[in-house]
Amino acid sequence: MKICFLGAGSSVFAKNILGDCILTPSLEDFHISLHDINEKRLDESYRLVSMLNKNLNGRATITEHLDRREALEGADFIVNAIQVGGYKPCTVTDFRVPAKYGLKQTIGDTLGIGGIMRGLRTFPVLRDFADDIEAVCPDALFLNYTNPMAMLTGYLLKYTKVKTVGLCHSVQACVPTSSIPRYGRQARRRKVGYLRNKSSGVARLRPRQGRQGSVSRSQGALFERRRPLERQSEAGDHEDLRLLRDGVFGT
Ligand SMILES: NC(=O)c1ccc[n+]([C@@H]2O[C@H](COP(=O)([O-])OP(=O)(O)OC[C@H]3O[C@@H](n4cnc5c(N)ncnc54)[C@H](O)[C@@H]3O)[C@@H](O)[C@H]2O)c1
């Protein structure tokens, strides 16, 4: 299995998402190809992910590529965590120009004028991604974390042939902890799922008192001693993603 990471210079996403993959037994022997347009950031993430793989006794093969098509060749899954234009100048401009006209924003990357501007500068880049994907890995599932997440996912689903799902990396931990007090039986079922993750010994996901925060599995892995891989849960999150791909897209 091959996972291609676009925007691998986003070291936070590379560490969290790929760290979780490395900790998932069903993905032990997979190939991770990292791509970014920024050589320095790409190399830093390559060293970070390689170190995680080594320290977690992972068996992944990790490669880095400045050439996007080369990175995508034969991929089964593609993770997208790019930020077109970066914090400076683009995110700063998204705030300063509306502020000049009295429009205040909080994050400005999802909806509203900031989200729209982000979307407009990212659509053409996704069009280029889609051309490459349609050519070298047409069956791959595109996991989009890039904001504005909903607009970009909608664009890919409507205007390209790329099989796409929009994701947030915290949802799988946040939803069960935040919904338990509210919904009766459904919440109890979710709690079981939550405990199952916890019992894997990898995550040690604990709801923080009074907060909806979460600790990703790879964050746990960096700071806590874990059980050996063979004692972890057999059902990995990414196995669920494979089922999702096959179920939703009928491949
Ligand atoms: N869905 C979520 O849960 C969630 C949460 C937080 C952030 N995000 C989004 O994730 C993305 C990454 O956030 P970050 O703060 O880590 O960004 P970052 O700026 O640290 O990293 C983004 C990387 O993308 C690279 N990049 C830019 N254009 C590219 C291109 N055309 N091809 C390949 N690489 C390219 C940059 O060089 C950089 O290394 C952003 O879009 C952000 O809004 C999503």
PDBQT file of the ligand as one rigid body, heavy atoms in Angstrom, charges set to zero:
ROOT
HETATM    1  N1  LIG A 301      -8.868  19.858   8.443  1.00  0.00    +0.000 N 
HETATM    2  C1  LIG A 301      -8.230  20.116   9.589  1.00  0.00    +0.000 C 
HETATM    3  O1  LIG A 301      -8.424  19.456  10.586  1.00  0.00    +0.000 OA
HETATM    4  C2  LIG A 301      -7.226  21.226   9.640  1.00  0.00    +0.000 A 
HETATM    5  C3  LIG A 301      -6.755  21.726  10.846  1.00  0.00    +0.000 A 
HETATM    6  C4  LIG A 301      -5.732  22.684  10.843  1.00  0.00    +0.000 A 
HETATM    7  C5  LIG A 301      -5.231  23.125   9.616  1.00  0.00    +0.000 A 
HETATM    8  N2  LIG A 301      -5.733  22.640   8.447  1.00  0.00    +0.000 N 
HETATM    9  C6  LIG A 301      -5.239  23.041   7.129  1.00  0.00    +0.000 C 
HETATM   10  O2  LIG A 301      -4.124  22.207   6.814  1.00  0.00    +0.000 OA
HETATM   11  C7  LIG A 301      -3.278  22.907   5.898  1.00  0.00    +0.000 C 
HETATM   12  C8  LIG A 301      -1.841  22.908   6.402  1.00  0.00    +0.000 C 
HETATM   13  O3  LIG A 301      -1.747  23.711   7.580  1.00  0.00    +0.000 OA
HETATM   14  P1  LIG A 301      -0.337  24.055   8.258  1.00  0.00    +0.000 P 
HETATM   15  O4  LIG A 301      -0.592  25.073   9.282  1.00  0.00    +0.000 OA
HETATM   16  O5  LIG A 301       0.332  22.790   8.657  1.00  0.00    +0.000 OA
HETATM   17  O6  LIG A 301       0.415  24.720   7.015  1.00  0.00    +0.000 OA
HETATM   18  P2  LIG A 301       1.978  24.954   6.766  1.00  0.00    +0.000 P 
HETATM   19  O7  LIG A 301       2.083  26.282   6.068  1.00  0.00    +0.000 OA
HETATM   20  O8  LIG A 301       2.785  24.699   7.984  1.00  0.00    +0.000 OA
HETATM   21  O9  LIG A 301       2.353  23.802   5.710  1.00  0.00    +0.000 OA
HETATM   22  C9  LIG A 301       1.794  23.775   4.428  1.00  0.00    +0.000 C 
HETATM   23  C10 LIG A 301       2.823  23.188   3.469  1.00  0.00    +0.000 C 
HETATM   24  O10 LIG A 301       2.213  23.177   2.161  1.00  0.00    +0.000 OA
HETATM   25  C11 LIG A 301       3.251  23.407   1.230  1.00  0.00    +0.000 C 
HETATM   26  N3  LIG A 301       2.676  23.765  -0.058  1.00  0.00    +0.000 N 
HETATM   27  C12 LIG A 301       2.109  24.946  -0.421  1.00  0.00    +0.000 A 
HETATM   28  N4  LIG A 301       1.705  24.880  -1.704  1.00  0.00    +0.000 NA
HETATM   29  C13 LIG A 301       2.009  23.618  -2.154  1.00  0.00    +0.000 A 
HETATM   30  C14 LIG A 301       1.849  22.932  -3.386  1.00  0.00    +0.000 A 
HETATM   31  N5  LIG A 301       1.282  23.533  -4.446  1.00  0.00    +0.000 N 
HETATM   32  N6  LIG A 301       2.288  21.654  -3.492  1.00  0.00    +0.000 NA
HETATM   33  C15 LIG A 301       2.877  21.032  -2.437  1.00  0.00    +0.000 A 
HETATM   34  N7  LIG A 301       3.073  21.632  -1.245  1.00  0.00    +0.000 NA
HETATM   35  C16 LIG A 301       2.640  22.908  -1.096  1.00  0.00    +0.000 A 
HETATM   36  C17 LIG A 301       4.115  24.485   1.879  1.00  0.00    +0.000 C 
HETATM   37  O11 LIG A 301       5.406  24.551   1.315  1.00  0.00    +0.000 OA
HETATM   38  C18 LIG A 301       4.127  24.012   3.342  1.00  0.00    +0.000 C 
HETATM   39  O12 LIG A 301       5.243  23.197   3.614  1.00  0.00    +0.000 OA
HETATM   40  C19 LIG A 301      -3.859  24.320   5.785  1.00  0.00    +0.000 C 
HETATM   41  O13 LIG A 301      -4.627  24.388   4.615  1.00  0.00    +0.000 OA
HETATM   42  C20 LIG A 301      -4.734  24.447   7.022  1.00  0.00    +0.000 C 
HETATM   43  O14 LIG A 301      -5.784  25.347   6.834  1.00  0.00    +0.000 OA
HETATM   44  C21 LIG A 301      -6.706  21.690   8.454  1.00  0.00    +0.000 A 
ENDROOT
TORSDOF 0
